Structure formats: structure tokens, C-alpha cells
Amino acid sequence: MTSADLHTDFRPDSRLFPFEPHWFEGPGGKVHYIDEGEGPPILFLHGNPTWSFLYRGIIIRLRKHFRCIAPDLPGFGLSDHPLDYRYTPEEHARTIQAFVKELDLQNLTVMGHDWGGPIAMKLALEELNRMRALVMGNTWYWPTAALHLKAFSWIMSTGYVQGLIHRKNLFVERIIPLGVKHPLAGEVLQHYRGPFPTVDSRAGIAEFARQITLSAN
């Protein structure tokens, strides 16, 4: 097995995810993305432990007027889960920057949610000439002075909780249900559960939890 061979067999239900798959060969392996509609491009960047599925409703509504592009970060969604990838936000930002260059996106609006926020900010700083606007939701930026972020990262970095993330899929099974206003339908939660069936497939989820403070140094 090579580093690019670790992937899940999960296939989304076309009723909930009615999009044609597209693929990009990047520094983090094979990256899946949505590319729907025509017009000014919007790049949607997800967080942890979500994937492009998060933006399905927004894309369906906006694709009549915009080109809606939503990649799955390496280790998330339908993208490869490379064994030799460190899953740091810096690496993810490099992958997304390569992706934007490959598609030669111009006049670009970037929507960043959760970890998509700092990744989007890095992209904007590196590719300023391509940018039109940034739209950020439920995210943060460094330095992480907020005590609750530091405490969360410390707790999530402990050996015990890292074990729960890897073995029990803690972020999907517990944190997603606690973080939504309305309970998710079972089939929707299954679409967040599906890309992470094994201990190894959850490496990206576990590392993001540590990087809130590690990447601030």
C-alpha cells in the first residue's frame, strides 16, 4: 500500500449529494472536489471533521449564479488519507494553493468555516492577486489568545482523548451532534461518519485538534 492508497469505500447518497465528482492530484494525494455552476468562482473550505458535504445546500442554491467549488482536504471526505501527510494547516494550505493554481481561479471569493478560516487566510495572503473577497464563519485566527481555544486544544491533545478520537471517532459521534442547533437526521450524520471508518482514517481529525495551539508557535 502506498501513501495515496489509503482511502475509504464510502460513497455518498446521490439524493443528498447530487454532484459529479472531480479530482485533483495534489501534494496530499488525490483530492476530491465539487465544481458546479458558472459565474464568479466561490471556493468553499470546510473544517473538522466535515467535508464538502457541509456545503451541499449552499451550492445547490448558488450554482445558478456562481461557480461553486468545494474540495475535500486530504484525510477528509472522499479525498485520499495519505499515510505520510502530517495534516497540519500549513500543509493543507499548500495543497489548496496548488489546487487554486491548477484551476487558475481568478476574482475569487473564499468561504472558510472552522479550520477553513485560517487555511483561507493563508491562501489569501499568498494569492492576493486572485482574491475578490473572504467570507468567514465560526472560525478563528492566530494568535490564539482565547482561553477556551487553548483549553480545548490541550484537552484534545491528551493521550486519552486522542485515543477516543482515533478509536471511537469522537468528533463525529459526539462533537458534531453537540455543535448543531437542530438534531441531524441519521442519514446526514452517516455522511459525516462514512469517510472515517478506521483508526488510520481519523488521523486528520486528531491532528487538527492538536494544531490549534501547535501551529500558533
N, C-alpha and C positions, 0 to 999 in steps of 0.2 A: 504493500500500500504506500503510495506517495502522499506528500503533504496535501495535494489537491484532490485526493481520492476520498477523503472523509466528508461525506455528505449524507443527508437524510433522504429517506424514500418518501417523505411526506409530500402529498400533492393536494393543494387546496381545492375546495369545492368550487366549481365554476359559478354556482349560484351566488356565492359570497364574494368571489374574487374573479370577476369576469374579464380578465385581461390576458392578452397574449404575452408569453414570456420573452424576454430579451436577455442577452448575455454579453458580459464584458470580461475579457481576460486581463486581470489586473495583478498588481504586486501581491495581493492577498488571495490569489486563486480566481476561480470562476465566480463572477458576481452577477446575480440575477437582478433585473430591474424592469419596472413598468415604464412604458413610453406611449402615452395616449394623447390624442388630440393634436391640434395645430394652433399656432399663435405664439405669443411671447412665452418663453420657457419658464417653468417653475420647477425647482429641484426640491423634493421633499426628503428630509433626512430624519430617520427615526431614532429612538433611544433604546433603552434597556428595560425589558427583554423583548421589545417589539420588532416589527419589520415592516415592509411596505404595505402589508395588510392593514396597518393602522390608518392609512390614508385613503382607503378604498372609497369611502363615501364622498370625501372631498374631491377626489379625482373624477368620479362619475359626474359630479356637479360642475366641475370647472373645465372639463376636457372639450366642451363646446367652444370655449373661448381662449384656452391656453394649451400649450404643450406641457403636459404633466409628466414628470419624470421622477420615479421613486426607486432608488436602489436599495438592496439589502446589504448591509455591511457584512464583510467576511465574518463567518461564525454565526450569522443570523438569517432567518427566513430561508429562502431557497438557495442562497449562496453557499459556496464551499465553506467547510470548517477546517482550515489548514492547521496542521499539527505544528508547523514551525513559525506560526504567526504569533506575535506577543499580545495582540488585541489591545494595544494602547491607543488612546485617542490620537496620538501623533501618527501612528501607522494608519489608522482609519482615515485621517485627514489626507495623508499621501495617496491612499487608494482613491478617495473621492476626487482629489485634484487631478489624478491621472484619468479618471473617468470623465470629468468635465472637459479636459483637453481632448480626449479621444472623440467625444461628441461635438467638440468645438462649440460649446454653448456660449452665446453672447446675449447681452441685455438680460441678464439672468436674475430672477428672484429666487431666493433660497429660504425655505421654511425649515426651521430647526426645532425639534421637540426633544426635551430631556438631553441626552448626550448629543443629539443632532445640533444643539445650540453651539457648544464650543467647537465642534467639528466644522460647522458652518462659518463660524467667526474666523477660524484658521484659514478656511478656503477663501473667504472674502479678502483677508489681508494679503494672501498670496496671489490672488487673481482679481485684483481690484478693477482692472480694465474690463472685465467681463460682467461686472455686477451692476444690477439695477436697484435691488432692494433686498433687505433682510427682514424676515418675519420670524419672531421667536416666541415660543410658547412653553411655559412650565419648564424653564431651563435655568442655567447659571453660567457664570464665567469666573475665571481665576483672577486674583487670589480668592480662595475660599475662606473668607473670614467668618462666615456664619457658623455658629457653634453646632447647630443641628446637622449641617452637612459634614463637619468634621467628625461628630459623634457617629453619624450613620456610616461613614466610610470606615471608621475604626471598628465598629461592631461587625460590619460586613466582611472585614479583613481578618477577623479572628479565625483560627483553625476550625472551631466548632461550626460557625456559620458558613464558612467556605465549604465545609463538608455537606451542610444542608443544601447549599446551592447546587453542588455537583451531584449529590446522591438523590435528593428529594425534589429538585427543580423548584427551590423555594420562591424565586422571583415570580415564576409563572403561577404556581399553585397558591401562593399566599399574598404576595405583594401586589400583583395585578388586581385581584379581587378587592383588596383593601383600598386601592387607589382610584377606584371609579365611583362616580356619583350614583349610577344605576347598575344593578347586577347584570353581569354579562350572560347572554344565553350560552348554554352548554356548547353549542356548535361553534360559537365565536371563541370561547376560551380554548376549545380544542385546536383552533387555528393558531393560537399563541403557544400551545403546548407542543404541537406537531413537529416544529423544526428542532426540538431539543429532546430526543428520545433516550439519549445515553449520557453517561457521565462525561465522556470526552466532548460531546456536542455542546456542553454547557460552559466550556472554557471561557468564551467571550463574555457571557453573563457574569461569571465570577470575577473576571479581571476588571471589568468596568467598575464594579463595586469598590475595588481597591484603588483605582486610579483617580478618584475624586481628590484625594489628598496627595497621592504619589506624583501625579502629573503637575501638581501645583508647585513642586520644589524646583 
